Amino acid sequence: MNIKMNLLGLAIIIFCCVFSGFNLSGIPDTIPIHWNHLSNVDSMGSKLWIFSGIILSFLLYIFMGLIFKYGLSPRIIKSENVSHSSNKRKPLDKIQFFLGLVTIFIMSIPLTYPVSIVIFYPTSNPFPFILISSVVFLIISLIFLVKAVQHIAKYLGEGYPSFMNAIVNFIGFYDPNNPRVFVEKKIGTGTTVNFATRGGKWFFIICILLPILFIIFALFTLI
């Protein structure tokens, strides 16, 4: 992530912190900290909880910055297909730009909580705003992530993959000619799963089913 994106991310966090602190006196002593599946408040806490979203956002900002710097950068820099000539500078700038946008939109998701509390509570329920804005930010970040992966693949000399291929290449691997379940990542460092194998397909199914089963269990527990 380049210096401009770093500064923009920090500026957003600082603004939300100042905005929340400035309006803290006008917020009730207790505020909602959790909603159930019907968007009804089921847990209240001190108004200082408003800063929890800001703290979480800052932690995401640091974590994602480290992931992009030490997870993707070493593979890009050390690739044999990459030279350090000036004509490679522009694609690399695009990669850093899109990864910076991904970081900003992801870290903005927790910030919807303090902003919505200040703007909407107690006159109205802030949960719809939190939910809708979080989903929108998540979708936008996914789009920018795919764009970044496409440029990384192009930068490494592996062509410009389609939208779906970019997602598969980022979260895993697909090669019917490779019998191994766990293979080296094409983009980034470390190992990943070859979804073309039987074991890889079962791994994918389990990863999909577990969150669904967890959500169903949580819903029945709340009901």
C-alpha positions in Angstrom: 0.0 0.0 0.0 1.5 3.3 -1.0 2.0 6.3 1.2 -1.1 8.2 -0.1 -3.3 5.2 0.7 -1.6 4.9 4.2 -2.3 8.6 4.9 -5.9 8.3 3.6 -6.6 5.3 5.8 -5.2 7.0 8.9 -7.1 10.2 8.1 -10.4 8.3 8.0 -9.7 6.6 11.3 -8.7 9.9 13.0 -11.7 11.7 11.6 -14.1 9.0 12.9 -12.3 9.1 16.3 -12.6 12.9 16.5 -16.2 12.8 15.2 -17.2 10.3 17.8 -15.4 12.0 20.7 -16.8 15.4 19.8 -20.4 14.0 19.8 -19.9 11.7 22.9 -21.6 14.0 25.3 -24.8 13.9 23.2 -25.0 10.1 23.2 -27.0 8.3 25.9 -25.0 6.6 28.6 -25.9 3.1 27.3 -25.9 2.2 23.6 -26.8 -0.9 21.6 -23.8 -3.2 21.2 -25.5 -6.2 19.6 -28.6 -6.9 17.5 -30.4 -10.3 16.9 -31.5 -11.6 13.5 -34.7 -9.5 13.7 -32.6 -6.4 14.0 -33.8 -5.9 17.6 -31.3 -4.8 20.3 -30.5 -7.7 22.6 -27.4 -6.3 24.4 -26.6 -2.8 25.7 -23.3 -1.4 26.9 -21.5 1.8 27.9 -21.3 4.6 25.4 -17.6 4.1 25.4 -18.2 1.1 23.2 -18.5 3.5 20.4 -14.7 3.5 20.2 -14.6 -0.3 19.8 -15.3 0.1 16.1 -12.5 2.6 15.7 -10.1 0.3 17.5 -11.1 -2.7 15.4 -10.7 -0.6 12.2 -7.2 0.4 13.2 -6.3 -3.2 13.9 -7.6 -4.2 10.5 -5.6 -1.4 8.9 -2.4 -2.7 10.5 -3.2 -6.3 9.8 -4.1 -5.9 6.2 -1.1 -3.6 5.6 1.2 -6.3 7.0 -0.5 -9.0 4.9 -0.2 -7.1 1.7 3.4 -6.0 2.4 4.8 -9.4 3.6 2.4 -11.8 2.0 2.1 -10.5 -1.6 5.1 -8.2 -2.0 7.9 -10.9 -1.6 6.4 -13.1 -4.2 6.1 -10.2 -6.7 9.5 -8.8 -6.1 11.3 -12.2 -6.2 9.5 -13.5 -9.3 11.9 -14.4 -12.1 9.4 -12.8 -14.5 9.8 -9.3 -12.9 12.5 -6.9 -13.8 13.1 -3.7 -12.0 12.9 -1.6 -15.1 10.9 1.6 -15.2 8.2 0.1 -17.5 7.2 -2.2 -14.6 6.6 0.8 -12.3 3.2 1.7 -13.6 1.6 -1.8 -13.1 3.1 -2.1 -9.6 1.6 1.3 -8.8 -1.8 0.0 -9.9 -1.4 -3.1 -7.7 -0.6 -0.9 -4.7 -3.5 1.4 -5.5 -6.1 -1.4 -5.7 -4.8 -3.1 -2.6 -4.9 0.2 -0.8 -8.6 0.6 -1.8 -9.3 -2.9 -0.5 -7.7 -2.0 2.9 -9.7 1.3 3.2 -13.1 -0.3 2.4 -12.5 -3.3 4.7 -11.3 -1.2 7.6 -14.3 1.2 7.1 -16.8 -1.6 7.9 -16.3 -1.4 11.7 -16.4 2.4 11.4 -20.1 2.2 10.4 -20.9 1.3 14.0 -19.7 4.6 15.7 -20.9 6.7 12.8 -24.4 5.2 12.9 -24.7 5.5 16.7 -23.8 9.2 16.5 -26.2 9.9 13.6 -29.2 7.7 14.3 -29.3 6.7 17.9 -31.5 7.0 19.9 -34.1 8.5 17.5 -34.0 5.4 15.2 -32.4 2.0 14.9 -28.9 2.2 13.5 -28.7 -1.5 12.6 -30.1 -1.2 9.0 -27.5 1.4 8.2 -24.7 -0.7 9.7 -25.8 -3.8 7.8 -26.4 -2.2 4.4 -23.2 0.0 4.4 -21.1 -3.0 5.6 -22.4 -5.2 2.8 -21.7 -2.4 0.2 -18.2 -1.9 1.5 -17.5 -5.6 1.5 -18.7 -6.0 -2.2 -16.7 -3.0 -3.3 -13.6 -4.3 -1.5 -14.0 -7.7 -3.2 -14.2 -5.9 -6.6 -11.0 -4.0 -5.9 -9.3 -7.1 -4.6 -10.1 -9.0 -7.9 -8.7 -6.0 -9.9 -5.5 -6.1 -7.8 -5.2 -9.9 -8.4 -5.7 -9.4 -12.1 -2.9 -6.8 -12.2 -0.6 -9.0 -10.1 -1.1 -11.9 -12.5 -0.4 -9.6 -15.4 2.7 -8.2 -13.6 4.1 -11.7 -13.1 3.7 -12.5 -16.7 0.8 -14.9 -16.2 -1.7 -13.1 -18.4 -4.8 -11.1 -17.4 -7.2 -13.6 -15.7 -11.0 -13.4 -15.8 -12.9 -12.2 -12.8 -13.6 -15.8 -11.5 -10.1 -17.0 -12.4 -8.7 -14.1 -10.4 -10.7 -15.1 -7.3 -9.8 -18.8 -7.7 -6.1 -17.9 -8.1 -6.2 -15.7 -5.0 -8.0 -18.0 -2.6 -6.8 -21.3 -4.1 -5.6 -23.1 -7.1 -7.2 -25.2 -9.9 -5.2 -27.6 -12.0 -6.7 -30.9 -13.1 -3.3 -32.1 -14.2 -1.8 -31.7 -10.7 -2.7 -34.6 -8.3 -1.5 -32.8 -5.2 -4.2 -31.4 -2.9 -1.9 -28.7 -1.3 0.2 -26.7 -3.8 2.2 -23.5 -3.8 0.2 -20.4 -4.4 0.4 -18.8 -7.8 -0.1 -15.4 -6.3 1.3 -14.5 -2.9 3.4 -16.8 -0.7 2.7 -20.1 1.1 0.5 -23.1 0.1 -3.1 -23.4 -0.9 -5.6 -26.0 -2.0 -5.9 -27.4 -5.5 -9.7 -27.4 -6.0 -9.4 -29.6 -9.0 -8.6 -32.7 -6.8 -11.1 -34.7 -4.9 -9.7 -33.7 -1.6 -9.7 -30.0 -2.7 -13.4 -30.3 -3.7 -14.3 -31.8 -0.3 -12.3 -29.1 1.4 -14.2 -26.5 -0.5 -17.6 -28.1 0.3 -16.7 -28.3 4.0 -15.6 -24.6 4.1 -18.9 -23.6 2.5 -21.1 -25.8 4.8 -19.5 -25.0 8.1 -20.5 -21.2 8.1 -24.0 -22.1 6.8 -24.5 -24.6 9.6 -23.1 -22.2 12.1 -25.5 -19.4 11.0 -28.5 -21.9 11.1 -27.5 -23.0 14.6 -27.1 -19.4 15.7 -30.6 -18.5 14.3 -32.3 -21.4 16.1 -30.5 -20.5 19.3 -31.7 -16.9 19.1 -35.2 -18.0 18.3 
